[in-house]
Amino acid sequence: MTLICYREMALPLWKNLLQTTKERILQQRRLSLYNGAHGYEEELIKKKLQQFAGGSINLSKEDNGIGILTLNNPRLMNAFTGTMMVELQERITELENWKDGKGLIVYGAGNTFCSGSDLNAVKEISNSQDGMNMCMFMQNTLTRLMRLPLISVALVQGKAFGGGAELTTACDFRLMTPGSEIRFVHKHMGLVPGWGGAARLVRIVGSGAALQLLSGTARVDPEKALRLGFSEQTLSSSDETRALEEARAWLSQYTEGPVSVIRAMKKVVTAGRELPLEDALRTEKDIFGTVWGGPANLQALVRRPKHK
Ligand SMILES: CCC(=O)SCCNC(=O)CCNC(=O)[C@H](O)C(C)(C)COP(=O)(O)OP(=O)(O)OC[C@H]1O[C@@H](n2cnc3c(N)ncnc32)[C@H](O)[C@@H]1OP(=O)(O)O
């Protein structure tokens, strides 16, 4: 009798768990670009990447709704090892499931951003199948980062080279510290960007400037980045703790306010940025429906604020 009751209680729980897991996988597929239909073999490349260990990607979630994502491999100027690529994907999944999140700062440990992919690992996966799978793996992950309902900013200290430069373009904004440098060095490696960096760069600075930065492997210092509209601001300090504090303060101007509204704001902009106009308008209507008559809206109607 007890056994039957226990089974009856446990069954809906299992069903619920299965349903949630299924929904999560479906949501990840929707937010990603590539799947098996594109010849993408995720499990194969993950297994390969796990062989190149080192460093870590750390995430801390603060009470103010700001997440801090740290690239942590200072011995190699925060170059992306294989396990760091896999960990980045895991942290992005965590951020997708963080319902209280409003903002994200991406930065590198040890006063430098990231020197791109780990050249030791790259040498070992230089065949075409691994290269294509790694490219699709990183594009999927960085596209999901770009589509997070969080306002994201790359805090660039020291150097952001190659894949590190590409990563900065997956954030909504970039802040640079004095003496820092972003550089798409791919041409020197006989490559073009493959983590989605070229497509995103064109949308940020325009096709002419993007072509110059890529084909000239130009050094982008804070002044040049400001001129190009690539960076929002040059911070006053290049000290890690103080720069992080400044980045937090800068981001807070935009994350201040109710979670539901901030997240909805990022979603309407993502739709506007990515979809054809009519689809973007319909998406905006749907997202509007999630905040209209919601708690923040009703409270504002009671307060009747004057926007002086
Ligand atoms: C997606 C496509 C890509 O990302 S392709 C990779 C593009 N990136 C690169 O080619 C960066 C190559 N590295 C460099 O140009 C220099 O190391 C830079 C980043 C300018 C730093 O110079 P510097 O401050 O003098 O330090 P360093 O050269 O002594 O470097 C310290 C240790 O870090 C290592 N390191 C650096 N970058 C990488 C990398 N991408 N992959 C693997 N290791 C890297 C250096 O080799 C050096 O290590 P070690 O002390 O010699 O053992």
Ligand as a Chemical Component Dictionary entry (heavy atoms), coordinates in Angstrom:
data_LIG
# 
_chem_comp.id                   LIG 
_chem_comp.type                 NON-POLYMER 
_chem_comp.pdbx_formal_charge   0 
_chem_comp.three_letter_code    LIG 
# 
loop_
_chem_comp_atom.comp_id 
_chem_comp_atom.atom_id 
_chem_comp_atom.alt_atom_id 
_chem_comp_atom.type_symbol 
_chem_comp_atom.charge 
_chem_comp_atom.model_Cartn_x 
_chem_comp_atom.model_Cartn_y 
_chem_comp_atom.model_Cartn_z 
_chem_comp_atom.pdbx_ordinal 
LIG C1  C1  C 0 40.063 31.576 -32.930 1  
LIG C2  C2  C 0 41.395 31.793 -33.532 2  
LIG C3  C3  C 0 42.486 32.131 -32.535 3  
LIG O1  O1  O 0 42.205 32.551 -31.458 4  
LIG S1  S1  S 0 44.066 31.814 -33.029 5  
LIG C4  C4  C 0 45.003 32.306 -31.636 6  
LIG C5  C5  C 0 45.315 33.758 -31.703 7  
LIG N1  N1  N 0 46.158 34.166 -30.646 8  
LIG C6  C6  C 0 47.454 34.257 -30.767 9  
LIG O2  O2  O 0 48.051 33.925 -31.764 10 
LIG C7  C7  C 0 48.162 34.822 -29.562 11 
LIG C8  C8  C 0 49.628 34.432 -29.528 12 
LIG N2  N2  N 0 50.260 35.067 -28.387 13 
LIG C9  C9  C 0 50.813 36.265 -28.444 14 
LIG O3  O3  O 0 50.814 36.949 -29.457 15 
LIG C10 C10 C 0 51.483 36.763 -27.192 16 
LIG O4  O4  O 0 51.653 35.662 -26.313 17 
LIG C11 C11 C 0 50.649 37.847 -26.476 18 
LIG C12 C12 C 0 49.183 37.444 -26.280 19 
LIG C13 C13 C 0 50.763 39.145 -27.273 20 
LIG C14 C14 C 0 51.240 38.099 -25.074 21 
LIG O5  O5  O 0 52.585 38.454 -25.192 22 
LIG P1  P1  P 0 53.494 38.615 -23.891 23 
LIG O6  O6  O 0 52.828 39.573 -22.956 24 
LIG O7  O7  O 0 54.861 38.929 -24.325 25 
LIG O8  O8  O 0 53.435 37.197 -23.156 26 
LIG P2  P2  P 0 54.023 35.812 -23.679 27 
LIG O9  O9  O 0 54.057 35.773 -25.153 28 
LIG O10 O10 O 0 55.292 35.542 -22.971 29 
LIG O11 O11 O 0 52.864 34.832 -23.169 30 
LIG C15 C15 C 0 52.823 34.272 -21.862 31 
LIG C16 C16 C 0 52.622 32.794 -22.032 32 
LIG O12 O12 O 0 51.343 32.605 -22.588 33 
LIG C17 C17 C 0 51.445 31.779 -23.738 34 
LIG N3  N3  N 0 50.373 32.122 -24.691 35 
LIG C18 C18 C 0 49.949 33.320 -25.044 36 
LIG N4  N4  N 0 48.955 33.231 -25.909 37 
LIG C19 C19 C 0 48.730 31.914 -26.117 38 
LIG C20 C20 C 0 47.816 31.153 -26.905 39 
LIG N5  N5  N 0 46.891 31.767 -27.660 40 
LIG N6  N6  N 0 47.888 29.834 -26.852 41 
LIG C21 C21 C 0 48.791 29.208 -26.077 42 
LIG N7  N7  N 0 49.687 29.871 -25.310 43 
LIG C22 C22 C 0 49.648 31.192 -25.324 44 
LIG C23 C23 C 0 52.833 32.074 -24.303 45 
LIG O13 O13 O 0 53.264 31.045 -25.148 46 
LIG C24 C24 C 0 53.621 32.167 -23.006 47 
LIG O14 O14 O 0 53.835 30.877 -22.518 48 
LIG P3  P3  P 0 55.323 30.411 -22.072 49 
LIG O15 O15 O 0 55.665 31.337 -20.949 50 
LIG O16 O16 O 0 56.195 30.613 -23.256 51 
LIG O17 O17 O 0 55.167 29.001 -21.657 52 
# 
loop_
_chem_comp_bond.comp_id 
_chem_comp_bond.atom_id_1 
_chem_comp_bond.atom_id_2 
_chem_comp_bond.value_order 
_chem_comp_bond.pdbx_ordinal 
LIG C1  C2  SING 1  
LIG C2  C3  SING 2  
LIG C3  O1  DOUB 3  
LIG C3  S1  SING 4  
LIG S1  C4  SING 5  
LIG C4  C5  SING 6  
LIG C5  N1  SING 7  
LIG N1  C6  SING 8  
LIG C6  O2  DOUB 9  
LIG C6  C7  SING 10 
LIG C7  C8  SING 11 
LIG C8  N2  SING 12 
LIG N2  C9  SING 13 
LIG C9  O3  DOUB 14 
LIG C9  C10 SING 15 
LIG C10 O4  SING 16 
LIG C10 C11 SING 17 
LIG C11 C12 SING 18 
LIG C11 C13 SING 19 
LIG C11 C14 SING 20 
LIG C14 O5  SING 21 
LIG O5  P1  SING 22 
LIG P1  O6  DOUB 23 
LIG P1  O7  SING 24 
LIG P1  O8  SING 25 
LIG O8  P2  SING 26 
LIG P2  O9  DOUB 27 
LIG P2  O10 SING 28 
LIG P2  O11 SING 29 
LIG O11 C15 SING 30 
LIG C15 C16 SING 31 
LIG C16 O12 SING 32 
LIG C16 C24 SING 33 
LIG O12 C17 SING 34 
LIG C17 N3  SING 35 
LIG C17 C23 SING 36 
LIG N3  C18 SING 37 
LIG N3  C22 SING 38 
LIG C18 N4  DOUB 39 
LIG N4  C19 SING 40 
LIG C19 C20 SING 41 
LIG C19 C22 DOUB 42 
LIG C20 N5  SING 43 
LIG C20 N6  DOUB 44 
LIG N6  C21 SING 45 
LIG C21 N7  DOUB 46 
LIG N7  C22 SING 47 
LIG C23 O13 SING 48 
LIG C23 C24 SING 49 
LIG C24 O14 SING 50 
LIG O14 P3  SING 51 
LIG P3  O15 DOUB 52 
LIG P3  O16 SING 53 
LIG P3  O17 SING 54 
# 
